[in-house]
Amino acid sequence: MNITVTLFAQVVAFIALIWFVHNKLWGPMNGMLEDRQKRISDGLAAAEKGKKDQELAEKKVKEELAEAKKQAAEIVSLAQKRSNEIVDEAKVSARAEADRIIVAANAEIKQEINRAKEALRKEVSAIAVVGASKILNKEIDAKAHANLLNDLAAQI
């Protein structure tokens, strides 16, 4: 077998092609593939981190929502308790006012009864004086017999 120049030229051309493909095509292609692989892995890592962040945010929102509901329930409970206290205070105040009004009314009634009794006593005294004067057919002096009439009115 003869090694000819064409074979030698083909070997040199093949080696040059391998060198060219390795340095000019394969190297940049590997670089692009590595960059793409890195971008994909970074994207997946970012997506995973985003997913974890979303889960944490959802968990935090749920916790804050539960806390807000708890605080709202406490506020409603306090408001209900305060309204009950206000109602109780109003009832006590109303009872005290009613008792005061009843006591004042009873005192006024007693005063009116005493005034009525006194007026009745005076009228009875006047009637007694008129009746006695008619019976005796003479005039009785009310000023002269005032003590007697007052005793009579007190007995009535």
C-alpha positions as CSV (number, residue, x, y, z in Angstrom):
1,M,0.0,0.0,0.0
2,N,1.4,3.3,-1.0
3,I,0.9,6.3,1.0
4,T,0.3,8.9,-1.4
5,V,0.1,12.6,-1.3
6,T,-3.6,12.5,-1.5
7,L,-3.9,10.3,1.5
8,F,-1.5,12.5,3.3
9,A,-3.4,15.6,2.2
10,Q,-6.7,14.0,3.3
11,V,-5.2,13.2,6.7
12,V,-4.0,16.7,7.1
13,A,-7.3,18.1,5.9
14,F,-9.1,15.7,8.4
15,I,-6.9,16.9,11.3
16,A,-7.4,20.5,10.2
17,L,-11.2,19.9,10.1
18,I,-11.1,18.2,13.6
19,W,-9.1,21.2,14.9
20,F,-11.4,23.7,13.3
21,V,-14.5,21.9,14.6
22,H,-13.0,21.5,18.0
23,N,-11.8,25.1,18.4
24,K,-14.3,27.1,16.4
25,L,-17.5,25.1,16.5
26,W,-17.4,22.6,19.4
27,G,-15.9,25.0,22.0
28,P,-18.4,27.8,21.4
29,M,-21.2,25.2,21.1
30,N,-20.2,23.7,24.4
31,G,-20.1,27.2,25.9
32,M,-23.5,28.0,24.7
33,L,-24.9,24.6,25.9
34,E,-23.3,25.2,29.4
35,D,-24.7,28.7,29.5
36,R,-28.1,27.4,28.5
37,Q,-27.9,24.6,31.1
38,K,-26.8,27.2,33.7
39,R,-29.7,29.5,32.8
40,I,-32.2,26.6,33.0
41,S,-30.8,25.4,36.4
42,D,-30.9,29.0,37.6
43,G,-34.5,29.3,36.4
44,L,-35.5,26.1,38.0
45,A,-33.8,27.2,41.3
46,A,-35.5,30.6,41.0
47,A,-38.8,28.8,40.4
48,E,-38.3,26.5,43.4
49,K,-37.3,29.5,45.5
50,G,-40.4,31.4,44.2
51,K,-42.6,28.4,45.1
52,K,-41.1,28.3,48.6
53,D,-41.5,32.0,49.0
54,Q,-45.1,31.7,47.8
55,E,-45.8,28.9,50.3
56,L,-44.2,31.0,53.0
57,A,-46.3,34.1,52.0
58,E,-49.5,32.0,51.9
59,K,-48.7,30.6,55.3
60,K,-47.9,34.1,56.6
61,V,-51.2,35.4,55.1
62,K,-53.1,32.6,56.7
63,E,-51.5,33.3,60.1
64,E,-52.2,37.0,59.8
65,L,-55.7,36.3,58.7
66,A,-56.2,34.0,61.7
67,E,-54.7,36.6,64.0
68,A,-57.0,39.3,62.5
69,K,-60.0,37.1,63.0
70,K,-59.0,36.4,66.6
71,Q,-58.5,40.2,67.2
72,A,-61.9,40.9,65.6
73,A,-63.6,38.3,67.8
74,E,-61.9,39.8,70.8
75,I,-63.1,43.3,69.8
76,V,-66.6,42.0,69.2
77,S,-66.5,40.3,72.6
78,L,-65.3,43.4,74.3
79,A,-68.0,45.5,72.5
80,Q,-70.7,43.0,73.5
81,K,-69.4,43.0,77.1
82,R,-69.3,46.8,77.2
83,S,-72.8,47.1,75.7
84,N,-74.1,44.7,78.4
85,E,-72.4,46.8,81.0
86,I,-74.0,50.0,79.6
87,V,-77.4,48.3,79.6
88,D,-76.9,47.1,83.2
89,E,-75.8,50.6,84.2
90,A,-78.8,52.1,82.4
91,K,-81.1,49.6,84.3
92,V,-79.6,50.5,87.6
93,S,-79.8,54.2,86.8
94,A,-83.4,53.8,85.7
95,R,-84.3,51.9,88.9
96,A,-82.6,54.6,91.0
97,E,-84.5,57.3,89.2
98,A,-87.8,55.4,89.5
99,D,-87.2,54.9,93.2
100,R,-86.4,58.6,93.6
101,I,-89.5,59.6,91.7
102,I,-91.6,57.2,93.8
103,V,-90.2,58.6,97.0
104,A,-90.9,62.1,95.8
105,A,-94.4,61.2,94.7
106,N,-95.1,59.5,98.0
107,A,-93.9,62.6,99.9
108,E,-96.0,64.8,97.7
109,I,-99.0,62.6,98.3
110,K,-98.5,62.7,102.0
111,Q,-98.3,66.5,101.8
112,E,-101.5,66.6,99.8
113,I,-103.2,64.3,102.3
114,N,-102.1,66.5,105.2
115,R,-103.3,69.6,103.4
116,A,-106.6,67.9,102.6
117,K,-107.0,66.8,106.2
118,E,-106.2,70.3,107.4
119,A,-108.6,71.8,105.0
120,L,-111.2,69.3,106.1
121,R,-110.6,70.0,109.7
122,K,-111.1,73.7,109.1
123,E,-114.3,73.1,107.2
124,V,-115.5,70.7,109.9
125,S,-114.6,73.3,112.5
126,A,-116.5,76.0,110.5
127,I,-119.5,73.6,110.1
128,A,-119.4,72.8,113.8
129,V,-119.3,76.5,114.7
130,V,-122.2,77.2,112.4
131,G,-124.1,74.1,113.7
132,A,-123.5,75.1,117.3
133,S,-124.5,78.6,116.7
134,K,-127.8,77.5,115.2
135,I,-128.3,75.1,118.0
136,L,-127.6,77.7,120.6
137,N,-129.2,80.4,118.5
138,K,-126.5,82.7,119.3
139,E,-123.2,83.7,117.7
140,I,-120.1,81.9,118.8
141,D,-116.9,83.9,118.6
142,A,-114.3,81.8,116.7
143,K,-111.4,83.8,118.0
144,A,-112.5,83.5,121.6
145,H,-113.0,79.8,121.3
146,A,-109.9,79.0,119.0
147,N,-108.3,76.7,121.5
148,L,-111.5,74.7,121.8
149,L,-111.9,74.5,118.1
150,N,-108.3,73.5,117.5
151,D,-108.7,70.6,120.0
152,L,-111.9,69.6,118.3
153,A,-110.2,69.7,114.9
154,A,-107.3,67.6,116.2
155,Q,-109.7,65.0,117.5
156,I,-111.4,64.8,114.1
